[in-house]
Amino acid sequence: MKPKVIISASAQICRIGLTFSSYHNCAEGAGERPAPKGRMRIPWAHYLSEFAGTALLIAAGLSVVIFDFGQGSPMLVWLPGAALRRLVTGFLFGTIGALIAISLVGKISGAHINPAVTLAFWVKGKMRGRDAAGYVIAQCAGAATGALPLVLWGAMGRSVEFAATFPGPSGDGAALAGELATTFIMVTGLFFFIGHSRLRRFTPLMFPFLYAVMVWLEAPISGTSTNPARSFGPSLVAVAWRGWWIYWLGPIAGALAAACAHQFTWLKRFEFDVAKVYHFTHDPRGVFHRGAEGPSPLARFFKRRSQAGK
């Protein structure tokens, strides 16, 4: 019965998911312009969609982790090599994220489904601080909600603490460095794809392959979270908080480092104007296009530092 949890969760994503070709015009066509300036209302639909997207990522993505590594799973027989199972797990987890990005949920919210991604977009000046804060709250609430169905895995889920992330044998320092590095790579890759005119429409396809490699190589060190919400949800259900701070500090530092690299190195040539992973032109409320309103928070910070040093 337990594998049906994965099938059920995946079916939910597929029902809301749409193919790249069917949404190509929405993502790259003439599209919709942001709403005109004026009195700004709270974009509750965006927050709700971000909540739903994060809940789906946790429920389906971590079900994959439990099925691949939990005691009593047939995957331990089918794929006895842990490295190969990490490769498959990373690919499937990234695929679930990609499906959410191209779905209706992703069309509305932008499919950040990760506080580190939202922080990076805000630092780059693509979102208001108020909306970024609303997104982070929605993501954490979605992660907590999405983790609740994981208890249905019973003993298999408990054997891996419902796919919570903890520092490996190398210790807390190595885990922190691993989270910083993998989040830096993920956010830098995201910004590169979004800012590259030829690769932009393929941005969601980056995640399955990127996470396959990162989980394969780095998971024994920290679990390859790259996402504070992804670690928060299962830790809440498992009531296990070992090294919890690593999964906030590491991804936040990695996202900030990626934003700095994109802002002040040759990567600047791949500048972008929208805080979305797909459906780039769909922004009727003007939530994701803030670049024209002045320098980013990061640029303002460095300008003040530069002036203070004179």
C-alpha positions, 0 to 999 in steps of 0.5 A: 500500500505504501508506494501508493502514496507516491503515486497519489502525490504524483498524480496530484501534480500531474493533474495540475501540471501542463507540458512545456509546449502547451504553455510556451506562449504564456512563458515567452509570448507577448503575454501580460503586462504587470498591473499599473502602479497604485494602491497595492493589495496583498496578493493572497492568491500568490501566497496560497499558490506558494503554500500549495506548491511547497506542500506538494513538493514536501509531500511528494518529494519526500515520499520519494526519499522515504521510498528509496531509503526507508527500511523495508522498501523494495528499492533497497533490493531493486537498487542496492547501491546507495549512490545510485539510489541517491542519483535517482532520488535527486532526479525525481525530487527535481522533476517534482519541482519542475512539474510544480513550476510549469503547473498552474500553481507555478504560473500564479506564484512563480514556484519559488517553493524555497525561502532561499530562492525568494530571498535571492529574488528579493535581494536582486530587487525583483520583489517587494520585501512585504511580498517576500516575507509573505512567501517565506511564511507561506512556504514554511506553512506549506512545508509543515502541512505537506509533511503531515501525510508522511506519517502514513509511511509508518515504520518505513518513514520513521526509519529515516525520520520522515526524510529530515535532513541532518549533518553527516559523519563529517560534522556540522562544519562540513554540512554547513559548507555543503548547504552553502555550496549546493544552494549557491550552485542552485541559485546561480544556475537558476539566475543563469537560465532565467537571464539567458535568452536561449535557455530561459524557457528550459529553466525547469528542466535544469532541476532534475539533472542538477539535483541528481548530481548534487544529491549523488555527490553531497547528500552524505554530507548534509542531505542536500536540502538547499531549502529551509522549508524542505528541512523544516517540514519533516523535522517538525513531524519527526520532532528531530532538530539536530543541526536545524540551524545549518539548514537555515544559515547554509541556504541563506548564505548560499543564496546571498553569495549567489546574488552577489556573484550575479550582481558583481561578476561577469554573470551580470551579463545574464541579468533578468527582470522577473522573479519566476521560474517559468511563465515569465510574462504572467504577472497581472498583479505586478508582483514579480517585476520590480527591477525598474523601481530602482537599485536592488537592496544588494546594490544599495547596500554596497553603495552605502558601504562604498560611500562610508569607506571614502 
